[in-house]
Amino acid sequence: MNIIFWIIVGIIAGWLAEQIMGRSHGLLTNLIVGIVGAVIGGFLANALGFAWGGWIGSTIVATIGAIILLFLLGLVKRRA
């Protein structure tokens, strides 16, 4: 059940980040961006002492991480 939770949160977070950043990706890319964003967001939340749990907290943290990921990828893409 835990893997299903992270897949759903990843898709939602990736989609939200895509909408906020004005990008257009597919479902698989949203999933990947959301899951990597969850790792980034989780690392930052732990480093800053935030402990958000549950569906909503996990989705917020993953979305923030996904936005950071898309922002950094945009910077790298512009330089290349």
One Martini backbone bead per residue (centre of mass of N, CA, C, O) as a GRO file, in nm:
protein
   80
    1MET     BB    1   0.054   0.064  -0.016
    2ASN     BB    2   0.294   0.265  -0.013
    3ILE     BB    3   0.352   0.276  -0.321
    4ILE     BB    4   0.078   0.392  -0.399
    5PHE     BB    5   0.101   0.652  -0.244
    6TRP     BB    6   0.357   0.761  -0.399
    7ILE     BB    7   0.235   0.761  -0.678
    8ILE     BB    8   0.002   0.955  -0.625
    9VAL     BB    9   0.169   1.187  -0.511
   10GLY     BB   10   0.357   1.216  -0.756
   11ILE     BB   11   0.144   1.289  -0.967
   12ILE     BB   12   0.026   1.534  -0.823
   13ALA     BB   13   0.290   1.694  -0.781
   14GLY     BB   14   0.376   1.704  -1.079
   15TRP     BB   15   0.122   1.848  -1.181
   16LEU     BB   16   0.136   2.099  -1.001
   17ALA     BB   17   0.417   2.191  -1.092
   18GLU     BB   18   0.348   2.218  -1.388
   19GLN     BB   19   0.132   2.440  -1.352
   20ILE     BB   20   0.308   2.649  -1.197
   21MET     BB   21   0.554   2.640  -1.426
   22GLY     BB   22   0.435   2.607  -1.724
   23ARG     BB   23   0.418   2.310  -1.814
   24SER     BB   24   0.447   2.006  -2.043
   25HIS     BB   25   0.356   1.681  -1.948
   26GLY     BB   26   0.343   1.366  -1.869
   27LEU     BB   27   0.265   1.119  -1.655
   28LEU     BB   28   0.550   1.000  -1.616
   29THR     BB   29   0.693   1.268  -1.561
   30ASN     BB   30   0.522   1.347  -1.318
   31LEU     BB   31   0.605   1.107  -1.146
   32ILE     BB   32   0.909   1.157  -1.140
   33VAL     BB   33   0.903   1.449  -1.038
   34GLY     BB   34   0.739   1.384  -0.778
   35ILE     BB   35   0.937   1.181  -0.648
   36VAL     BB   36   1.188   1.358  -0.651
   37GLY     BB   37   1.047   1.590  -0.503
   38ALA     BB   38   0.998   1.429  -0.242
   39VAL     BB   39   1.293   1.399  -0.171
   40ILE     BB   40   1.367   1.696  -0.165
   41GLY     BB   41   1.141   1.793   0.028
   42GLY     BB   42   1.210   1.598   0.261
   43PHE     BB   43   1.494   1.700   0.311
   44LEU     BB   44   1.419   1.998   0.366
   45ALA     BB   45   1.214   1.951   0.594
   46ASN     BB   46   1.414   1.810   0.785
   47ALA     BB   47   1.630   2.038   0.791
   48LEU     BB   48   1.396   2.252   0.902
   49GLY     BB   49   1.187   2.078   1.101
   50PHE     BB   50   0.966   1.947   0.936
   51ALA     BB   51   0.642   1.755   1.004
   52TRP     BB   52   0.474   1.618   0.742
   53GLY     BB   53   0.172   1.444   0.707
   54GLY     BB   54   0.011   1.275   0.496
   55TRP     BB   55  -0.139   1.365   0.212
   56ILE     BB   56  -0.110   1.675   0.222
   57GLY     BB   57   0.178   1.708   0.326
   58SER     BB   58   0.315   1.531   0.110
   59THR     BB   59   0.218   1.697  -0.134
   60ILE     BB   60   0.347   1.964  -0.059
   61VAL     BB   61   0.639   1.870  -0.038
   62ALA     BB   62   0.655   1.745  -0.326
   63THR     BB   63   0.582   2.004  -0.480
   64ILE     BB   64   0.815   2.178  -0.387
   65GLY     BB   65   1.034   1.987  -0.493
   66ALA     BB   66   0.935   1.991  -0.793
   67ILE     BB   67   0.974   2.292  -0.838
   68ILE     BB   68   1.274   2.294  -0.785
   69LEU     BB   69   1.348   2.093  -1.005
   70LEU     BB   70   1.232   2.254  -1.249
   71PHE     BB   71   1.403   2.504  -1.201
   72LEU     BB   72   1.683   2.368  -1.226
   73LEU     BB   73   1.636   2.247  -1.510
   74GLY     BB   74   1.594   2.525  -1.645
   75LEU     BB   75   1.879   2.632  -1.591
   76VAL     BB   76   2.037   2.408  -1.735
   77LYS     BB   77   1.899   2.432  -2.015
   78ARG     BB   78   1.987   2.730  -2.073
   79ARG     BB   79   2.306   2.668  -2.062
   80ALA     BB   80   2.309   2.435  -2.298
   0.00000   0.00000   0.00000
